[in-house]
Amino acid sequence: MYSLARKLLFSFSGEAAHQLALESLDAAHRLRLTRPFTGTPIHSPVKIMGLEFPNAVGLAAGLDKNADHINSLGSLGFGFIEVGTVTPRPQPGNPKPRLFRIPEQEAIINRMGFNNKGLEHLLKQVRKRHFPGLLGINLGKNLNTSVEQAVDDYLLGLEGVYQEADYVTVNISSPNTPGLRSLQYGEALKDLLKPLKEAQQRLADQHQRYVPLVVKVAPDMNDEELLSLASTLRELKLDGVIATNTTLDKTAVEGLKYGNEEGGLSGRPLTEKACIITRKLTEALEGELPIIGVGGIFSAEDAVERIKAGADLIQLYSGFIYRGPSLIHECAEAIAAIKES
């Protein structure tokens, strides 16, 4: 069934197909038509960061940037959903076209540029959710906020979403906002995260509720950079890390249509790279921080491999686009089986 739907969707441009798919899913959810195609959601709780996730499979940030589709996406069996990336103020993102499918490699290149309707809209949508799983909210900075002042935008975001999120992600690894990835390194990382941790503690005291703070990192760091990052995350007592965002390495799609487009590459070419980063982070963090593994997960086998590499949870994006909703159940069932064995 999904293969037929995908064939139709792939006849449209990437961004048009994305919107059509979400609107169709919303309609199916309103008519209570999603359950026959997804089966009974897997209940296999995973406890990390002081939270209990209904199952280990989540939706990665980027697919539902504005939290407009939480309930319909949640009906597909995800244990958790991460919305955003949201910036304090609305912004249009980069000029279109900015989303490109490369089916030969089951890949996607995007240079969306944090296009979103802003914090106020996202919060309005989040407050209407009925999804029973956990909700992560992914924060970014506005394009017209300098890298030097980025912390101001992240603080505004944290303040805004704190009461609505189950966990909050600091996105400093998108390749589509100039200079953003520089915040992953050295003193710049400490200068960003220390005020956020202080604000997190203040908000926890104020609201009598601790909301975990995690960082999403890029797959393109070398070993020295990874070790430095892991050391900082441990020193500042971050609650978790998401590995990884998209890659700038386009080797796998060279010579293919759209293979030379600017932006971050996701999908099947990221499978091995993201798994290696997960394994290296597992070693560097020495069990002090949990890891959410994302990038190139297209099968139950991929999901299990990521868990064996050290991830506690996984997220889907490109695999979900190419494989459809059945992938959620397959991955959750496979992870549940290895955790029980």
C-alpha positions in Angstrom: 0.0 0.0 0.0 2.7 2.5 1.0 4.8 1.7 -2.1 1.8 2.9 -4.3 1.4 6.0 -2.2 5.1 6.7 -2.4 5.1 6.4 -6.2 2.4 9.1 -6.3 4.1 11.3 -3.8 7.4 11.1 -5.5 5.9 12.4 -8.7 5.7 15.8 -6.9 8.6 18.0 -5.9 10.2 17.1 -2.5 8.6 19.9 -0.5 5.2 19.6 -2.2 5.2 15.8 -1.5 6.1 16.4 2.1 3.1 18.7 2.6 0.7 16.5 0.7 1.7 13.5 2.7 1.2 15.2 6.0 -2.2 16.6 5.0 -3.3 13.2 3.8 -2.2 11.7 7.1 -4.1 14.3 9.0 -7.3 13.4 7.0 -6.7 9.7 7.5 -6.3 10.2 11.2 -9.5 12.2 11.5 -11.3 9.3 9.7 -9.6 6.8 12.1 -8.0 5.1 9.1 -4.4 4.9 10.3 -4.6 2.0 12.7 -5.3 -0.8 10.1 -2.1 0.2 8.4 0.2 0.3 11.4 -1.0 -2.4 13.8 -1.1 -2.2 17.5 1.6 0.1 18.9 4.5 -1.7 20.5 4.6 -1.1 24.3 8.2 -1.7 25.5 9.1 1.1 27.9 12.6 2.6 28.0 13.6 4.6 31.0 16.3 7.3 30.5 16.8 10.9 31.6 14.1 10.4 34.3 11.5 9.7 31.6 9.7 6.6 30.5 9.4 6.3 26.7 6.6 4.0 25.6 8.9 2.4 23.1 12.3 3.1 21.7 11.3 4.5 18.3 10.8 8.2 17.8 10.3 10.7 14.9 13.3 12.9 14.3 13.0 16.7 14.2 12.5 18.3 10.9 9.5 16.5 9.6 6.9 18.3 11.7 8.7 21.7 12.2 5.7 23.6 13.5 4.0 20.8 15.5 1.0 20.9 13.2 0.8 17.1 12.8 1.6 15.6 16.2 -1.6 13.7 16.7 -1.7 12.1 13.2 2.0 11.2 13.3 1.6 9.9 16.8 -1.1 7.5 15.7 1.4 5.6 13.7 3.1 4.0 16.7 6.0 6.3 17.6 7.0 6.2 21.3 8.1 9.8 21.1 8.0 12.7 18.6 10.5 15.5 18.3 9.1 18.7 16.7 10.9 21.7 15.3 13.5 23.0 14.7 11.8 26.1 16.0 13.3 29.6 16.2 12.1 32.4 18.5 10.7 34.4 15.5 9.1 33.0 12.3 11.4 32.8 9.3 10.9 31.6 5.7 14.1 29.6 5.5 16.2 29.3 2.3 14.9 29.9 -1.2 13.1 27.1 -2.9 13.8 24.5 -4.2 15.6 23.3 -1.1 14.6 19.6 -0.7 15.8 16.9 -3.1 15.2 13.2 -3.1 17.9 10.8 -4.6 16.0 7.5 -4.8 19.0 5.6 -6.2 20.7 5.9 -2.8 17.5 6.2 -0.7 18.8 9.7 0.2 17.6 13.2 0.7 19.5 16.5 0.5 17.9 19.5 2.2 18.9 23.1 2.8 15.7 24.2 4.4 17.3 26.7 6.7 15.1 26.4 9.8 11.9 27.5 8.0 9.2 27.7 10.6 6.3 29.7 11.9 8.0 30.6 15.2 7.8 29.8 18.8 4.4 31.2 19.5 2.7 29.1 16.7 4.5 25.9 17.8 3.4 26.3 21.4 -0.2 26.9 20.4 -0.1 23.6 18.4 1.7 21.7 21.1 -1.0 22.6 23.6 -3.6 20.9 21.5 -1.9 17.6 21.3 -3.5 14.3 22.3 -0.5 12.1 21.4 0.2 9.8 24.5 3.9 9.4 23.9 6.6 11.8 24.9 7.4 15.1 23.1 10.8 16.6 22.4 11.1 20.2 21.1 14.1 21.1 19.0 15.5 24.6 19.3 17.5 26.7 16.8 18.6 30.3 16.3 17.2 32.8 13.9 19.2 33.5 10.8 19.6 37.2 11.6 20.9 36.4 15.1 24.7 36.3 15.0 26.5 33.2 16.1 28.0 35.3 19.0 24.5 36.1 20.2 23.1 32.6 19.5 22.7 31.8 23.2 20.1 34.5 23.5 17.8 32.7 21.0 18.3 29.3 22.7 17.5 30.8 26.1 14.3 32.4 24.6 13.4 29.0 23.2 14.1 27.1 26.4 12.1 29.6 28.5 9.2 29.3 26.0 8.9 25.5 25.6 9.9 24.4 29.1 6.5 23.8 30.5 5.3 22.0 27.3 8.3 19.7 26.5 9.2 16.3 27.9 12.8 17.0 26.8 14.4 19.9 24.9 17.0 19.5 22.1 19.7 22.2 21.4 20.3 21.9 17.6 23.8 23.2 16.9 24.5 20.8 14.0 22.4 21.8 11.1 24.7 22.7 8.1 22.1 25.1 6.7 22.4 28.0 9.1 25.8 29.8 8.5 28.2 29.3 11.4 25.9 27.2 13.5 28.2 24.1 13.6 31.0 26.2 15.0 29.1 26.1 18.3 29.9 22.4 18.7 33.5 23.1 19.5 35.7 24.2 22.4 34.9 27.3 24.4 32.0 28.2 22.0 30.2 25.0 23.1 30.8 25.8 26.8 29.7 29.4 26.4 26.5 28.2 24.9 25.6 25.3 27.1 26.6 26.7 30.5 23.9 29.5 30.5 21.4 26.9 29.2 22.1 24.5 32.1 21.8 27.4 34.6 18.5 28.4 33.0 17.3 24.8 33.1 18.0 24.6 36.8 16.2 27.9 37.5 13.2 26.7 35.5 13.2 23.4 37.2 13.0 25.1 40.6 10.4 27.6 39.3 8.1 24.9 37.9 9.0 22.0 40.2 9.6 19.9 37.1 13.0 18.9 35.6 13.0 18.8 31.8 16.1 17.1 30.3 18.3 19.1 27.9 20.0 17.2 25.1 22.3 18.3 22.3 22.1 17.2 18.6 25.5 16.8 17.0 26.9 16.4 13.4 28.3 13.3 11.9 31.3 15.1 10.4 33.5 15.5 13.5 36.9 13.9 13.8 37.9 11.8 16.8 39.6 14.7 18.6 36.5 16.9 18.1 34.3 14.1 19.4 36.3 13.6 22.5 36.3 17.3 23.2 32.6 17.5 22.8 32.0 14.4 25.0 34.2 15.9 27.7 32.2 19.2 27.7 28.8 17.4 27.8 30.0 15.4 30.7 31.5 18.3 32.5 28.3 20.4 32.2 26.1 17.5 33.0 23.9 17.5 29.9 21.2 15.0 30.0 21.7 13.3 26.6 23.0 13.6 23.0 21.3 12.9 19.7 23.7 11.4 17.1 23.5 12.5 14.3 22.3 15.3 12.1 22.8 15.3 8.3 26.3 15.1 6.7 28.1 17.4 4.3 29.9 14.4 2.7 28.2 13.8 -0.7 30.6 11.1 -1.9 27.8 8.5 -2.0 25.7 10.6 -4.3 28.3 12.0 -6.7 27.2 11.9 -10.3 23.5 11.3 -9.5 20.7 13.8 -10.2 20.7 16.4 -7.4 23.9 14.8 -5.9 25.8 18.1 -6.1 23.1 20.2 -4.5 24.1 22.3 -1.4 22.7 21.2 1.9 22.8 18.2 4.4 22.6 14.6 3.1 20.5 12.1 5.0 19.2 8.6 4.3 21.0 5.4 3.5 24.4 7.0 2.9 24.4 8.1 6.5 23.8 4.6 8.0 27.4 3.6 8.6 28.7 7.1 9.4 26.0 7.7 12.1 26.6 4.3 13.6 30.3 4.9 13.9 29.7 8.2 15.6 27.3 6.6 18.0 29.8 3.9 18.9 32.6 6.4 19.4 30.4 8.7 21.6 29.4 5.6 23.6 33.0 5.0 24.4 33.8 8.7 25.1 30.8 9.3 27.3 31.4 6.2 29.4 27.7 5.7 30.2 27.2 9.1 31.7 24.8 10.4 29.0 22.2 8.4 27.1 22.3 8.5 23.3 19.5 8.8 20.8 20.6 7.3 17.5 19.4 8.8 14.2 20.6 8.7 10.7 20.1 6.1 7.9 17.9 3.7 9.8 15.9 1.8 7.2 15.2 -1.6 8.7 14.8 -3.5 12.0 18.4 -4.7 11.5 19.6 -1.1 11.3 17.7 -0.3 14.4 19.2 -3.2 16.3 22.7 -2.3 15.1 22.3 1.2 16.4 21.2 0.0 19.8 24.1 -2.4 19.9 26.4 0.5 19.1 25.2 2.2 22.3 22.0 4.1 21.5 19.3 3.9 24.1 16.6 5.1 21.6 16.4 5.7 17.9 14.7 8.2 15.6 13.5 7.9 12.1 13.3 10.4 9.3 14.5 9.4 5.8 13.8 5.7 6.4 10.2 6.7 7.3 9.9 8.6 4.0 11.2 5.8 1.9 9.8 2.8 3.8 6.6 4.2 5.3 4.8 3.6 8.7 5.5 -0.1 8.8 9.1 0.7 9.6 8.1 2.1 13.0 6.5 -1.1 14.2 9.3 -3.3 12.7 12.0 -1.3 14.6 10.1 -1.1 17.9 9.4 -4.8 17.8 13.0 -5.7 17.0 14.4 -3.4 19.8 11.9 -4.8 22.3 13.0 -8.3 21.4 16.7 -7.7 22.0 16.0 -5.8 25.3 14.0 -8.8 26.6 16.6 -11.3 25.6 
